[in-house]
Structures are given as C-alpha cells and as structure tokens.
Amino acid sequence: EEEKNNSKQLFDLNYPKLNEEQKRIIDTIIDENGAYLNYCILGNAGTGKSFLIKTLMAYFRYNNISYGVTISTGITASLINGRTLHSLFALFTKDDEIKSGLTLSDIQGQAISQMKYLFIDEVAMLSKKVFDAIDKKLNYLMIEKYGSERYRPFGGFKLILTGDMAQAPEVIRWCYNDLEEA
C-alpha cells in the first residue's frame, strides 16, 4: 500500500513537469490501456525520455498495471530501474543465432507472462536478431500459458519502445568496423 501511495505521489509530482508533447504521449497510453497497441517514443539525448518512462512507471505501479523495463546496456538500466534485455530474457548466442533460455517454469518466465507492458529503451542499439528472439520467446511463453491459438506479435504484450535514433549511425559504424577487423 505504501509503494502504491508513493507511486501516486510521484506521478502527481512529475506529471505537471512534463511538456505538452510528453503529456500527450502519457495521456494516449493511459487512455488506450485496454487496446493492443505498441508505442515508439524517439528523441535526442536530453529530451526527457527517461523522465517520461519513470512517470509512466509510477502511473502503472499506482494502478496495478504490470510491466517490465529493459534496456540494451547495464549502466543505463540502472538509470531507469530496469534490466538488460539479455538478463531479463536469458539471451545467449548459439550457432550464430540468438536464443532465450527462459521458460514458463522459471520464476522469471512466470513474472514476464504476467506483464501487460514491456518497455524497451535504447531501441536503436538492438539488432533484428534480438527482436526476433524476444518475439519468439514471448510467443512461446504465451502459447505455453494459454494454448496454440494465442499467437500474436510479441505474445500480445504492449511494447513501449524508446530511444535516440541519432545513435543508429554510430552503432552501424561500430558494427561495420568490427566486421572489417574480423
């Protein structure tokens, strides 16, 4: 109950500090809570994406809406109280393919299966292979939980993707240089 009250206070404190565009984003997500929609929130460094995420997380906690917060790097994960995608989904590489060791019998798999929303921050840093592995794993968990008729993109979870697309050229340049040196 105390965490719920703290979350309500945090939301009430942060919401007025949001600019009009940020408020419109949060209002849209809140108003469309029952719909199966995904969101992509992009902006340059320093535009308040992390603040927006924290404000939305406070709203979700206050309203008992389950969610997970992931990011591509561990250092940044600590800024938004999240986890890396690799740790949340137990991702590993096998035969040049990205796999997930998560199952519904794992405590972590059970927790993920209860989520309604999944935040993925620093989306520009992720490859198609990682997205494919997450899509497969979320579908596997939901099919295991509800049966084969349950197939939906990303298992039916609502994704909130955030990031700075200005990082993409640097990621591409790094990958290209890495391949040349291999």
Contact map, one row per residue, 1 for C-alpha under 8 A:
11111000000000000000000000000000000000000000000000000000000000000000000000000000000000000000000000000000000000000000000000000000000000000000000000000000000000000000000000000000000000
11111100000000000000000000000000000000000000000000000000000000000000000000000000000000000000000000000000000000000000000000000000000000000000000000000000000000000000000000000000000000
11111110000000000000000000000000000000000000000000000000000011000000000000000000000000000000000000000000000000000000000000000000000000000000000000000000000000000000000000000000000000
11111111000000000000000000000000000000000000000000000000000011100000000000000000000000000000000000000000000000000000000000000000000000000000000000000000000000000000000000000000000000
11111111100000000000000000000000000000000000000000000000000001000000000000000000000000000000000000000000000000000000000000000000000000000000000000000000000000000000000000000000000000
01111111110000000000000000000000000000000000000000000000000000000000000000000000000000000000000000000000000000000000000000000000000000000000000000000000000000000000000000000000000000
00111111111000000000000000000000000000000000000000000000011011000000000000000000000000000000000000000000000000000000000000000000000000000000000000000000000000000000000000000000000000
00011111111100000000000000000000000000000000000000000000011001000000000000000000000000000000000000000000000000000000000000000000000000000000000000000000000000000000000000000000000000
00001111111110000000000000000000000000000000000000000000000000000000000000000000000000000000000000000000000000000000000000000000000000000000000000000000000000000000000000000000000000
00000111111111000000000000000000000000000000000000000010010000000000000000000000000000000000000000000000000000000000000000000000000000000000000000000000000000000000000000000000000000
00000011111111100000000000000000000000000000000000000011011000000000000000000000000000000000000000000000000000000000000000000000000000000000000000000000000000000000000000000000000000
00000001111111110000000000000000000000000000000000000000000000000000000000000000000000000000000000000000000000000000000000000000000000000000000000000000000000000000000000000000000000
00000000111111111000000000000000000000000000000000000000000000000000000000000000000000000000000000000000000000000000000000000000000000000000000000000000000000000000000000000000000000
00000000011111111100000000000000000000000000000000000010000000000000000000000000000000000000000000000000000000000000000000000000000000000000000000000000000000000000000000000000000000
00000000001111111100001000000000000000000000000000000010000000000000000000000000000000000000000000000000000000000000000000000000000000000000000000000000000000000000000000000000000000
00000000000111111110000000000000000000000000000000000000000000000000000000000000000000000000000000000000000000000000000000000000000000000000000000000000000000000000000000000000000000
00000000000011111110000000000000000000000000000000000000000000000000000000000000000000000000000000000000000000000000000000000000000000000000000000000000000000000000000000000000000000
00000000000001111111111000000000000000000000000000010000000000000000000000000000000000000000000000000000000000000000000000000000000000000000000000000000000000000000000000000000000000
00000000000000011111111000000000000000000000000000000000000000000000000000000000000000000000000000000000000000000000000000000000000000000000000000000000000000000000000000000000000000
00000000000000000111111100000000000000000000000000000000000000000000000000000000000000000000000000000000000000000000000000000000000000000000000000000000000000000000000000000000000000
00000000000000000111111110000000000000000000000000000000000000000000000000000000000000000000000000000000000000000000000000000000000000000000000000000000000000000000000000000000000000
00000000000000000111111111000000000000000000000000010000000000000000000000000000000000000000000000000000000000000000000000000000000000000000000000000000000000000000000000000000000000
00000000000000100111111111100000000000000000000000000000000000000000000000000000000000000000000000000000000000000000000000000000000000000000000000000000000000000000000000000000000000
00000000000000000001111111110000000000000000000000000000000000000000000000000000000000000000000000000000000000000000000000000000000000000000000000000000000000000000000000000000000000
00000000000000000000111111111000000000000000000000000000000000000000000000000000000000000000000000000000000000000000000000000000000000000000000000000000000000000000000000000000000000
00000000000000000000011111111100000000000000000000010001000000000000000000000000000000000000000000000000000000000000000000000000000000000000000000000000000000000000000000000000000000
00000000000000000000001111111110000000000000000000000000000000000000000000000000000000000000000000000000000000000000000000000000000000000000000000000000000000000000000000000000000000
00000000000000000000000111111111000000000000000000000000000000000000000000000000000000000000000000000000000000000000000000000000000000000000000000000000000000000000000000000000000000
00000000000000000000000011111111100000000000000000000000000000000000000000000000000000000000000000000000000000000000000000000000000000000000000000000000000000000000000000000000000000
00000000000000000000000001111111100000000000000000000000000000000000000000000000000000000000000000000000000000000000000000000000000000000000000000000000000000000000000000000000000000
00000000000000000000000000111111100000000000000000000000000000000000000000000000000000000000000000000000000000000000000000000000000000000000000000000000000000000000000000000000000000
00000000000000000000000000011111111010000000000000000000000000000000000000000000000000000000000000000000000000000000000000000000000000000000000000000000000000000000000000000000000000
00000000000000000000000000001111111100000000000000000000000000000000000000000000000000000000000000000000000000000000000000000000000000000000000000000000000000000000000000000000000000
00000000000000000000000000000001111100000000000000000000000000000000000000000000000000000000000000000000000000000000000000000000000000000000000000000000000000000000000000000000000000
00000000000000000000000000000001111110000000000000000000000000000000000000000000000000000000000000000000000000000000000000000000000000000000000000000000000000000000000000000000000000
00000000000000000000000000000000111111000000000000000000000000000000000000000000000000000000000000000000000000000000000000000000000000000000000000000000000111000000000000000000000000
00000000000000000000000000000001001111100000000000000000000000000000000000000000000000000000000000000000000000000000000000000000000000000000000000000000000001100000000000000000000000
00000000000000000000000000000000000111110000000000000000000000000000000000000000000000000000000000000000000000000000000000000000000000000000000000000000000001111000000000000000000000
00000000000000000000000000000000000011111000000000000000000000000000000000000000000000000000000000000000000000000000000000000000000000000000000000000000000001111000000000000000000000
00000000000000000000000000000000000001111100000000000000000000000000000000000000000000000000000000000000000000000000000000000000000000000000000000000000000000011100000000000000000000
00000000000000000000000000000000000000111110000010000000000000000000000000000000000000000000000000000000000000000000000000000000000000000000000000000000000000011110000000000000000000
00000000000000000000000000000000000000011111000010000000000000000000000000000000000000000000000000000000000000000000000000000000000000000000000000000000000000000111100000000000000000
00000000000000000000000000000000000000001111101010000000000000000000000000000000000000000000000000000000000000000000000000000000000000000000000000000000000000000111100000000000000000
00000000000000000000000000000000000000000111111000000000000000000000000000000000000000000000000000000000000000000000000000000000000000000000000000000000000000000011110000000000000000
00000000000000000000000000000000000000000011111100000000000000000000000000000000000000000000000000000000000000000000000000000000000000000000000000000000000000000001000000000000000000
00000000000000000000000000000000000000000001111110000000000000000000000000000000000000000000000000000000000000000000000000000000000000000000000000000000000000000000000000000000000000
00000000000000000000000000000000000000000011111110000000000000000000000000000000000000000000000000000000000000000000000000000000000000000000000000000000000000000000000000000000000000
00000000000000000000000000000000000000000000111111110000000000000000000000000000000000000000000000000000000000000000000000000000000000000000000000000000000000000000000000000000000000
00000000000000000000000000000000000000001110011111111000000000000000000000000000000000000000000000000000000000000000000000000000000000000000000000000000000000000110000000000000000000
00000000000000000000000000000000000000000000000111111100000000000000000000000011000000000000000000000000000000000000000000000000000000000000000000000000000000000000000000000000000000
00000000000000000000000000000000000000000000000111111110000000000000000000000000000000000000000000000000000000000000000000000000000000000000000000000000000000000000000000000000000000
00000000000000000100010001000000000000000000000111111111000000000000000000000000000000000000000000000000000000000000000000000000000000000000000000000000000000000000000000000000000000
00000000000000000000000000000000000000000000000011111111100000000000000000000001000000000000000000000000000000000000000000000000000000000000000000000000000000000000000000000000000000
00000000000000000000000000000000000000000000000001111111110000000000000000000001000000000000000000000000000000000000000000000000000000000000000000000000000000000000000000000000000000
00000000011001100000000000000000000000000000000000111111111000000000000000000000000000000000000000000000000000000000000000000000000000000000000000000000000000000000000000000000000000
00000000001000000000000001000000000000000000000000011111111100000000000000000000000000000000000000000000000000000000000000000000000000000000000000000000000000000000000000000000000000
00000000000000000000000000000000000000000000000000001111111110000010000000000000000000000000000000000000000000000000000000000000000000000000000000000000000000000000000000000000000000
00000011011000000000000000000000000000000000000000000111111111000000000000000000000000000000000000000000000000000000000000000000000000000000000000000000000000000000000000000000000000
00000011001000000000000000000000000000000000000000000011111111100000000000000000000000000000000000000000000000000000000000000000000000000000000000000000000000000000000000000000000000
00000000000000000000000000000000000000000000000000000001111111111110000000000000000000000000000000000000000000000000000000000000000000000000000000000000000000000000000000000000000000
00110010000000000000000000000000000000000000000000000000111111111100000000000000000000000000000000000000000000000000000000000000000000000000000000000000000000000000000000000000000000
00111011000000000000000000000000000000000000000000000000011111111000000000000000000000000000000000000000000000000000000000000000000000000000000000000000000000000000000000000000000000
00010000000000000000000000000000000000000000000000000000001111111000000000000000000000000000000000000000000000000000000000000000000000000000000000000000000000000000000000000000000000
00000000000000000000000000000000000000000000000000000000000111111100000000000000000000000000000000000000000000000000000000000000000000000000000000000000000000000000000000000000000000
00000000000000000000000000000000000000000000000000000000000111111110000000000000000000000000000000000000000000000011000000000000000000000000000000000000000000000000000000000000000000
00000000000000000000000000000000000000000000000000000000000110011111000000000000000000000000000000000000000000000111100000000000000000000000000000000000000000000000000000000000000000
00000000000000000000000000000000000000000000000000000000100100001111100000000000000000000000000000000000000000000011111000000000000000000000000000000000000000000000000000000000000000
00000000000000000000000000000000000000000000000000000000000000000111110000000000010000000000000000000000000000010010111000000000000000000000000000000000000000000000000000000000000000
00000000000000000000000000000000000000000000000000000000000000000011111000000001111000000000000000000000000000000000011110000000000000000000000000000000000000000000000000000000000000
00000000000000000000000000000000000000000000000000000000000000000001111100001000011110010000000000000000000000000000011110000000000000000000000000000000000000000000000000000000000000
00000000000000000000000000000000000000000000000000000000000000000000111111011000011110000000000000000000000000000000000111100000000000000000000000000000000000000000000000000000000000
00000000000000000000000000000000000000000000000000000000000000000000011111011000000111000000000000000000000000000000000011101100000000000000000000000000000000000000000000000000000000
00000000000000000000000000000000000000000000000000000000000000000000001111111000000100000000000000000000000000000000000000000000000000000000000000000000000000000000000000000000000000
00000000000000000000000000000000000000000000000000000000000000000000001111111100001100000000000000000000000000000000000000000000000000000000000000000000000000000000000000000000000000
00000000000000000000000000000000000000000000000000000000000000000000000011111110000000000000000000000000000000000000000000000000000000000000000000000000000000000000000000000000000000
00000000000000000000000000000000000000000000000000000000000000000000001111111111000000000000000000000000000000000000000000000000000000000000000000000000000000000000000000000000000000
00000000000000000000000000000000000000000000000000000000000000000000011111111111111100000000000000000000000000000000000000000000000000000000000000000000000000000000000000000000000000
00000000000000000000000000000000000000000000000000000000000000000000000001111111111000000000000000000000000000000000000000000000000000000000000000000000000000000000000000000000000000
00000000000000000000000000000000000000000000000001000000000000000000000000111111110000000000000000000000000000000000000000000000000000000000000000000000000000000000000000000000000000
00000000000000000000000000000000000000000000000001001100000000000000100000011111110000000000000000000000000000000000000000000000000000000000000000000000000000000000000000000000000000
00000000000000000000000000000000000000000000000000000000000000000000100000001111111000000000000000000000000000000000000000000000000000000000000000000000000000000000000000000000000000
00000000000000000000000000000000000000000000000000000000000000000001111000001111111100000000000000000000000000000000000000000000000000000000000000000000000000000000000000000000000000
00000000000000000000000000000000000000000000000000000000000000000000111001001100111110110000000000000000000000000000000000000000000000000000000000000000000000000000000000000000000000
00000000000000000000000000000000000000000000000000000000000000000000011111001000011111110000000000000000000000000000000000000000000000000000000000000000000000000000000000000000000000
00000000000000000000000000000000000000000000000000000000000000000000011100000000001111111110000000000000000000000000000100000000000000000000000000000000000000000000000000000000000000
00000000000000000000000000000000000000000000000000000000000000000000000100000000000111111111000000000000000000000000000000000000000000000000000000000000000000000000000000000000000000
00000000000000000000000000000000000000000000000000000000000000000000000000000000001111111110000000000000000000000000000000000000000000000000000000000000000000000000000000000000000000
00000000000000000000000000000000000000000000000000000000000000000000010000000000001111111110000000000000000100000000000000000000000000000000000000000000000000000000000000000000000000
00000000000000000000000000000000000000000000000000000000000000000000000000000000000011111110000000011100000000000000000000000000000001001000000000000000000000000000000000000000000000
00000000000000000000000000000000000000000000000000000000000000000000000000000000000011111111000000011100000000000000000000000000000000000000000000000000000000000000000000000000000000
00000000000000000000000000000000000000000000000000000000000000000000000000000000000011111111100001111000000000000000000000000000000000000000000000000000000000000000000000000000000000
00000000000000000000000000000000000000000000000000000000000000000000000000000000000001000111110001111000000000000000000000000000000000000000000000000000000000000000000000000000000000
00000000000000000000000000000000000000000000000000000000000000000000000000000000000000000011111111100000000000000000000000000000000000000000000000000000000000000000000000000000000000
00000000000000000000000000000000000000000000000000000000000000000000000000000000000000000001111111100000000000000000000000000000000000000000000000000000000000000000000000000000000000
00000000000000000000000000000000000000000000000000000000000000000000000000000000000000000000111110000000000000000000000000000000000000000000000000000000000000000000000000000000000000
00000000000000000000000000000000000000000000000000000000000000000000000000000000000000000000111111000000000000000000000000000000000000000000000000000000000000000000000000000000000000
00000000000000000000000000000000000000000000000000000000000000000000000000000000000000000000111111100000000000000000000000000000100000000000000000000000000000000000000000000000000000
00000000000000000000000000000000000000000000000000000000000000000000000000000000000000000011110111110000000000000000000000000000110010000000000000000000000000000000000000000000000000
00000000000000000000000000000000000000000000000000000000000000000000000000000000000000000011110011111000000000000000000000000000000010000000000000000000000000000000000000000000000000
00000000000000000000000000000000000000000000000000000000000000000000000000000000000000001111000001111100000000000000000000000000000011001000000000000000000000000000000000000000000000
00000000000000000000000000000000000000000000000000000000000000000000000000000000000000001111000000111110000000000000000000000000000000000000000000000000000000000000000000000000000000
00000000000000000000000000000000000000000000000000000000000000000000000000000000000000001100000000011111010110000000000000000000000000001000000000000000000000000000000000000000000000
00000000000000000000000000000000000000000000000000000000000000000000000000000000000000000000000000001111110011000000000000000000000000000000100000000000000000000000000000000000000000
00000000000000000000000000000000000000000000000000000000000000000000000000000000000000000000000000000111111111001000000000000000000000000000100110000000000000000000000000000000000000
00000000000000000000000000000000000000000000000000000000000000000000000000000000000000000000000000000011111011000000000000000000000000000000000000000000000000000000000000000000000000
00000000000000000000000000000000000000000000000000000000000000000000000000000000000000000000000000000111111111000000000000000000000000000000000000000000000000000000000000000000000000
00000000000000000000000000000000000000000000000000000000000000000000000000000000000000000000000000000001111111100000000000000000000000000000000000000000000000000000000000000000000000
00000000000000000000000000000000000000000000000000000000000000000000000000000000000000010000000000000101011111110000000000000000000000000000000000000000000000000000000000000000000000
00000000000000000000000000000000000000000000000000000000000000000000000000000000000000000000000000000111111111111000000000000000000000000000100000000000000000000000000000000000000000
00000000000000000000000000000000000000000000000000000000000000000000000000000000000000000000000000000011111111111100000000000000000000000000000000000000000000000000000000000000000000
00000000000000000000000000000000000000000000000000000000000000000000000000000000000000000000000000000000001111111110000000000000000000000000000000000000000000000000000000000000000000
00000000000000000000000000000000000000000000000000000000000000000001000000000000000000000000000000000000000111111110000000000000000000000000000000000000000000000000000000000000000000
00000000000000000000000000000000000000000000000000000000000000000000000000000000000000000000000000000001000011111110000000000000000000000100110010000000000000000000000000000000000000
00000000000000000000000000000000000000000000000000000000000000000100000000000000000000000000000000000000000001111111000000000000000000000000000000000000000000000000000000000000000000
00000000000000000000000000000000000000000000000000000000000000001111000000000000000000000000000000000000000000111111110000000000000000000000000000000000000010000000000000000000000000
00000000000000000000000000000000000000000000000000000000000000001110000000000000000000000000000000000000000000000111110000000000000000000000000000000000000011000000000000000000000000
00000000000000000000000000000000000000000000000000000000000000000111000000000000000000000000000000000000000000000011111000000000000000000000000000000000000011110000000000000000000000
00000000000000000000000000000000000000000000000000000000000000000011110000000000000000000000000000000000000000000011111100000000000000000000000000000000000011110000000000000000000000
00000000000000000000000000000000000000000000000000000000000000000011110000000000000000000000000000000000000000000000111110000000000000000000000000000000000000111100000000000000000000
00000000000000000000000000000000000000000000000000000000000000000000111000000000000010000000000000000000000000000000011111100000000000000000000000000000000000111100000000000000000000
00000000000000000000000000000000000000000000000000000000000000000000111100000000000000000000000000000000000000000000001111100000000000000000000000000000000000001110000000000000000000
00000000000000000000000000000000000000000000000000000000000000000000001100000000000000000000000000000000000000000000000111111100000000000000000000000000000000001111000000000000000000
00000000000000000000000000000000000000000000000000000000000000000000001100000000000000000000000000000000000000000000000111111100000000000000000000000000000000001111000000000000000000
00000000000000000000000000000000000000000000000000000000000000000000000000000000000000000000000000000000000000000000000001111100000000000000000000000000000000000011101100100000000000
00000000000000000000000000000000000000000000000000000000000000000000000100000000000000000000000000000000000000000000000001111110000000000000000000000000000000000000001100100000000000
00000000000000000000000000000000000000000000000000000000000000000000000100000000000000000000000000000000000000000000000001111111011000000000000000000000000000000000000000000000000000
00000000000000000000000000000000000000000000000000000000000000000000000000000000000000000000000000000000000000000000000000001111111000000000000000000000000000000000000000000000000000
00000000000000000000000000000000000000000000000000000000000000000000000000000000000000000000000000000000000000000000000000000111111100000000000000000000000000000000000000000000000000
00000000000000000000000000000000000000000000000000000000000000000000000000000000000000000000000011000000000000000000000000000011111110000000000000000000000000000000000000000000000000
00000000000000000000000000000000000000000000000000000000000000000000000000000000000000000000000001000000000000000000000000000111111111000000000000000000000000000000000000000000000000
00000000000000000000000000000000000000000000000000000000000000000000000000000000000000000000000000000000000000000000000000000111111111100000000000000000000000000000000000000000000000
00000000000000000000000000000000000000000000000000000000000000000000000000000000000000000000000000000000000000000000000000000001111111110000000000000000000000000000000000000000000000
00000000000000000000000000000000000000000000000000000000000000000000000000000000000000000000000001110000000000000000000000000000111111111000000000000000000000000000000000000000000000
00000000000000000000000000000000000000000000000000000000000000000000000000000000000000001000000000010000000000000000000000000000011111111100000000000000010000000000000000000000000000
00000000000000000000000000000000000000000000000000000000000000000000000000000000000000000000000000000000000000000000000000000000001111111110000000000000111000000000000000000000000000
00000000000000000000000000000000000000000000000000000000000000000000000000000000000000000000000000000000000000000000000000000000000111111111000000000000010000000000000000000000000000
00000000000000000000000000000000000000000000000000000000000000000000000000000000000000001000000000010100000000000000000000000000000011111111100000000000010000000000000000000000000000
00000000000000000000000000000000000000000000000000000000000000000000000000000000000000000000000000000000000000001000000000000000000001111111110000000000011010000000000000000000000000
00000000000000000000000000000000000000000000000000000000000000000000000000000000000000000000000000000000000000000000000000000000000000111111111000000111111100000000000000000000000000
00000000000000000000000000000000000000000000000000000000000000000000000000000000000000000000000000000000000000000000000000000000000000011111111100000000001000000000000000000000000000
00000000000000000000000000000000000000000000000000000000000000000000000000000000000000000000000000000011000010001000000000000000000000001111111110000000001000000000000000000000000000
00000000000000000000000000000000000000000000000000000000000000000000000000000000000000000000000000000000000000001000000000000000000000000111111111100110001000000000000000000000000000
00000000000000000000000000000000000000000000000000000000000000000000000000000000000000000000000000000000000000000000000000000000000000000011111111111110001000000000000000000000000000
00000000000000000000000000000000000000000000000000000000000000000000000000000000000000000000000000000001000000000000000000000000000000000001111111110000000000000000000000000000000000
00000000000000000000000000000000000000000000000000000000000000000000000000000000000000000000000000000001000000001000000000000000000000000000111111100000000000000000000000000000000000
00000000000000000000000000000000000000000000000000000000000000000000000000000000000000000000000000000000000000000000000000000000000000000000011111111100000000000000000000000000000000
00000000000000000000000000000000000000000000000000000000000000000000000000000000000000000000000000000000000000000000000000000000000000000000011111111100000000000000000000000000000000
00000000000000000000000000000000000000000000000000000000000000000000000000000000000000000000000000000000000000000000000000000000000000000000001101111110000000000000000000000000000000
00000000000000000000000000000000000000000000000000000000000000000000000000000000000000000000000000000000000000000000000000000000000000000000001001111110000000000000000000000000000000
00000000000000000000000000000000000000000000000000000000000000000000000000000000000000000000000000000000000000000000000000000000000000000010011001111111001000000000000000000000000000
00000000000000000000000000000000000000000000000000000000000000000000000000000000000000000000000000000000000000000000000000000000000000000010011000011111101100000000000000000000000000
00000000000000000000000000000000000000000000000000000000000000000000000000000000000000000000000000000000000000000000000000000000000000000010000000000111111100000000000000000000000000
00000000000000000000000000000000000000000000000000000000000000000000000000000000000000000000000000000000000000000000000000000000000000100010000000000011111110000000000000000000000000
00000000000000000000000000000000000000000000000000000000000000000000000000000000000000000000000000000000000000000000000000000000000001111110000000000001111110000000000000000000000000
00000000000000000000000000000000000000000000000000000000000000000000000000000000000000000000000000000000000000000000000000000000000000100111111000000111111110000000000000000000000000
00000000000000000000000000000000000100000000000000000000000000000000000000000000000000000000000000000000000000000000000000000000000000000010000000000011111111000000000000000000000000
00000000000000000000000000000000000100000000000000000000000000000000000000000000000000000000000000000000000000000011110000000000000000000100000000000000111111100000000000000000000000
00000000000000000000000000000000000111100000000000000000000000000000000000000000000000000000000000000000000000000001110000000000000000000000000000000000000111110000000000000000000000
00000000000000000000000000000000000011100000000000000000000000000000000000000000000000000000000000000000000000000000111100000000000000000000000000000000000011111000000000000000000000
00000000000000000000000000000000000001111000000000000000000000000000000000000000000000000000000000000000000000000000111100000000000000000000000000000000000001111100000000000000000000
00000000000000000000000000000000000001111000000000000000000000000000000000000000000000000000000000000000000000000000001111100000000000000000000000000000000000111110000000000000000000
00000000000000000000000000000000000000011110000010000000000000000000000000000000000000000000000000000000000000000000001111100000000000000000000000000000000000011111000000000000000000
00000000000000000000000000000000000000001111000010000000000000000000000000000000000000000000000000000000000000000000000011110000000000000000000000000000000000001111100000000000000000
00000000000000000000000000000000000000000111100000000000000000000000000000000000000000000000000000000000000000000000000001110000000000000000000000000000000000000111111100000000000000
00000000000000000000000000000000000000000111000000000000000000000000000000000000000000000000000000000000000000000000000000010000000000000000000000000000000000000011111100000000000000
00000000000000000000000000000000000000000001000000000000000000000000000000000000000000000000000000000000000000000000000000000000000000000000000000000000000000000001111111000000000000
00000000000000000000000000000000000000000000000000000000000000000000000000000000000000000000000000000000000000000000000000011000000000000000000000000000000000000001111111100000000000
00000000000000000000000000000000000000000000000000000000000000000000000000000000000000000000000000000000000000000000000000011000000000000000000000000000000000000001111111110000000000
00000000000000000000000000000000000000000000000000000000000000000000000000000000000000000000000000000000000000000000000000000000000000000000000000000000000000000000011111111000000000
00000000000000000000000000000000000000000000000000000000000000000000000000000000000000000000000000000000000000000000000000000000000000000000000000000000000000000000011111111100000000
00000000000000000000000000000000000000000000000000000000000000000000000000000000000000000000000000000000000000000000000000011000000000000000000000000000000000000000001111111110000000
00000000000000000000000000000000000000000000000000000000000000000000000000000000000000000000000000000000000000000000000000000000000000000000000000000000000000000000000111111111000000
00000000000000000000000000000000000000000000000000000000000000000000000000000000000000000000000000000000000000000000000000000000000000000000000000000000000000000000000011111111100000
00000000000000000000000000000000000000000000000000000000000000000000000000000000000000000000000000000000000000000000000000000000000000000000000000000000000000000000000001111111110000
00000000000000000000000000000000000000000000000000000000000000000000000000000000000000000000000000000000000000000000000000000000000000000000000000000000000000000000000000111111111000
00000000000000000000000000000000000000000000000000000000000000000000000000000000000000000000000000000000000000000000000000000000000000000000000000000000000000000000000000011111111100
00000000000000000000000000000000000000000000000000000000000000000000000000000000000000000000000000000000000000000000000000000000000000000000000000000000000000000000000000001111111110
00000000000000000000000000000000000000000000000000000000000000000000000000000000000000000000000000000000000000000000000000000000000000000000000000000000000000000000000000000111111111
00000000000000000000000000000000000000000000000000000000000000000000000000000000000000000000000000000000000000000000000000000000000000000000000000000000000000000000000000000011111111
00000000000000000000000000000000000000000000000000000000000000000000000000000000000000000000000000000000000000000000000000000000000000000000000000000000000000000000000000000001111111
00000000000000000000000000000000000000000000000000000000000000000000000000000000000000000000000000000000000000000000000000000000000000000000000000000000000000000000000000000000111111
00000000000000000000000000000000000000000000000000000000000000000000000000000000000000000000000000000000000000000000000000000000000000000000000000000000000000000000000000000000011111
